[in-house]
Amino acid sequence: EVSNLRRSVDGLGARLEKAEQIADQDPLLPIYNRRAFVRELTRVQATVERYNSSASLIYLDLNKFKEINDTHGHAAGDYVLSEFAGRLMASVRETDIVGRLGGDEFGLILSRTSSEATGPLTTRILGDLERNPIVWEGHTLKVGMSYGIVPIETGVDAEQALNSADSEMYKQKQLEKKEK
């Protein structure tokens, strides 16, 4: 009877671990979903406050994503999201956090990084998209990105930080439209 109970507990533990992973992971991509990303942002904000350290939040939005979905279908759009998520994961440090905030919007949390120091990373990601466009079923899918960067500060909750970074991203997107 004790052996049966142990097996049951072990089985429950494994299922609980799997349920936690599903709850935190984006349903399409192997990165955090918005809920888990906000939780991690809150955790990083507490670290910034406690240790007086720096951290940055980058809000990313893919450009021309709707056009890809409309022209090539949702399978192509899903492929773009997956490819972009993979590129983000490959571009950041193991300690950084990548999440999908919704649709074609992503977030990066960069610990121990000032917002001024994030420039090379965003330039590298954007340059990679330009030099190595995403190819799906023989079609080159030209996708770009806009981004907003804000420091992670004490006294600013996670949703306020996300809204600020989203506003910065939107300002950049508007400037890009005026330049064209």
C-alpha positions as CSV (number, residue, x, y, z in Angstrom):
1,E,0.0,0.0,0.0
2,V,2.9,2.4,0.8
3,S,4.5,1.7,-2.6
4,N,1.2,2.5,-4.3
5,L,0.9,5.7,-2.4
6,R,4.5,6.7,-3.3
7,R,3.8,6.0,-7.0
8,S,0.6,8.1,-6.8
9,V,2.5,11.0,-5.2
10,D,5.3,10.8,-7.8
11,G,2.7,10.7,-10.6
12,L,0.9,13.7,-9.1
13,G,4.2,15.6,-8.7
14,A,5.0,15.0,-12.4
15,R,1.6,16.1,-13.5
16,L,1.8,19.2,-11.3
17,E,5.1,20.1,-12.8
18,K,3.7,19.7,-16.3
19,A,0.7,21.8,-15.5
20,E,2.9,24.6,-14.1
21,Q,4.9,24.5,-17.4
22,I,1.8,24.7,-19.5
23,A,0.5,27.6,-17.4
24,D,3.7,29.6,-17.9
25,Q,4.5,28.8,-21.5
26,D,3.0,30.5,-24.6
27,P,0.7,28.0,-26.3
28,L,2.5,28.3,-29.6
29,L,6.1,29.1,-28.7
30,P,8.6,27.8,-26.2
31,I,8.8,31.1,-24.3
32,Y,6.9,32.7,-21.4
33,N,3.3,33.7,-21.9
34,R,2.2,37.2,-20.8
35,R,1.1,36.1,-17.3
36,A,4.5,34.5,-16.6
37,F,6.3,37.4,-18.2
38,V,4.5,39.9,-15.9
39,R,5.4,37.7,-12.9
40,E,9.0,37.7,-13.9
41,L,9.0,41.4,-14.5
42,T,7.6,41.9,-11.0
43,R,10.4,39.7,-9.6
44,V,13.1,41.6,-11.5
45,Q,11.6,44.9,-10.3
46,A,11.9,43.7,-6.7
47,T,15.6,42.8,-7.3
48,V,16.2,46.2,-8.8
49,E,14.7,47.8,-5.7
50,R,16.5,45.6,-3.2
51,Y,20.0,45.7,-4.7
52,N,19.8,49.1,-6.4
53,S,20.7,47.4,-9.7
54,S,19.7,48.2,-13.2
55,A,17.5,46.3,-15.6
56,S,15.6,47.1,-18.8
57,L,12.4,46.2,-20.5
58,I,12.1,46.0,-24.3
59,Y,8.7,45.8,-26.0
60,L,8.9,44.5,-29.5
61,D,6.3,44.5,-32.2
62,L,6.7,42.8,-35.6
63,N,6.0,45.0,-38.6
64,K,4.1,43.6,-41.7
65,F,3.0,40.6,-39.7
66,K,-0.7,41.1,-40.6
67,E,0.3,41.3,-44.3
68,I,2.1,38.0,-44.0
69,N,-1.0,36.3,-42.4
70,D,-3.3,37.8,-45.0
71,T,-1.1,36.9,-48.0
72,H,0.4,33.5,-46.9
73,G,-2.0,32.3,-44.2
74,H,-1.8,31.7,-40.5
75,A,0.6,28.8,-40.9
76,A,3.1,31.3,-42.3
77,G,2.4,33.7,-39.5
78,D,2.9,31.0,-36.9
79,Y,6.2,30.1,-38.6
80,V,7.3,33.8,-38.4
81,L,6.4,34.0,-34.7
82,S,8.3,30.8,-34.0
83,E,11.4,31.9,-36.0
84,F,11.4,35.3,-34.4
85,A,11.1,33.8,-30.9
86,G,14.0,31.5,-31.7
87,R,16.1,34.5,-32.8
88,L,15.2,36.4,-29.7
89,M,16.2,33.5,-27.5
90,A,19.5,33.1,-29.4
91,S,20.2,36.9,-29.0
92,V,19.9,37.2,-25.3
93,R,21.8,35.9,-22.3
94,E,20.6,32.9,-20.4
95,T,19.6,35.1,-17.5
96,D,17.4,37.4,-19.7
97,I,13.7,36.7,-20.0
98,V,11.8,36.4,-23.3
99,G,8.0,36.4,-23.5
100,R,5.2,36.7,-25.9
101,L,2.9,39.5,-24.8
102,G,0.2,38.8,-27.4
103,G,-0.3,38.5,-31.1
104,D,3.0,39.6,-32.7
105,E,4.3,41.5,-29.6
106,F,7.2,40.2,-27.5
107,G,9.0,41.4,-24.4
108,L,12.6,41.1,-23.2
109,I,13.7,41.7,-19.6
110,L,17.4,42.4,-19.4
111,S,18.8,42.2,-15.9
112,R,21.9,44.2,-15.0
113,T,21.5,46.2,-18.1
114,S,20.8,49.9,-18.4
115,S,18.3,51.0,-21.0
116,E,21.2,52.9,-22.8
117,A,23.1,49.6,-23.1
118,T,20.3,47.8,-24.9
119,G,21.0,49.6,-28.2
120,P,23.5,47.0,-29.6
121,L,21.0,44.2,-28.9
122,T,18.1,45.8,-30.7
123,T,20.4,46.9,-33.6
124,R,21.7,43.3,-33.8
125,I,18.2,41.8,-33.9
126,L,16.9,44.3,-36.4
127,G,20.0,43.8,-38.6
128,D,19.6,40.0,-38.4
129,L,16.0,40.4,-39.8
130,E,17.2,42.5,-42.6
131,R,20.3,40.4,-43.5
132,N,18.6,37.0,-42.9
133,P,14.9,37.3,-43.8
134,I,12.6,34.6,-42.7
135,V,11.9,32.1,-45.5
136,W,8.8,30.0,-45.5
137,E,8.0,27.4,-48.2
138,G,10.2,29.2,-50.6
139,H,8.8,32.6,-49.9
140,T,10.9,35.4,-48.4
141,L,8.8,37.0,-45.7
142,K,10.0,40.5,-45.1
143,V,9.3,41.3,-41.5
144,G,10.7,44.2,-39.5
145,M,10.2,45.3,-35.9
146,S,9.6,48.3,-33.8
147,Y,10.6,48.5,-30.2
148,G,10.3,50.6,-27.1
149,I,12.9,50.5,-24.3
150,V,12.3,51.6,-20.7
151,P,14.4,51.1,-17.5
152,I,12.8,48.9,-14.9
153,E,12.4,51.2,-12.0
154,T,11.3,51.0,-8.4
155,G,7.8,52.3,-7.7
156,V,6.5,51.3,-11.2
157,D,4.4,48.2,-11.3
158,A,4.8,45.7,-14.1
159,E,1.7,46.8,-16.1
160,Q,2.8,50.4,-15.9
161,A,6.3,49.4,-17.2
162,L,4.8,47.4,-20.0
163,N,2.5,50.3,-20.9
164,S,5.4,52.7,-21.0
165,A,7.5,50.4,-23.1
166,D,4.5,49.9,-25.5
167,S,4.1,53.7,-25.7
168,E,7.8,54.1,-26.6
169,M,7.4,51.4,-29.3
170,Y,4.4,53.1,-30.7
171,K,6.3,56.4,-30.9
172,Q,9.1,54.6,-32.9
173,K,6.5,53.0,-35.2
174,Q,5.0,56.4,-35.9
175,L,8.4,58.0,-36.7
176,E,9.1,55.1,-39.1
177,K,5.8,55.8,-40.9
178,K,6.6,59.5,-41.2
179,E,10.1,58.7,-42.6
180,K,8.6,56.6,-45.4
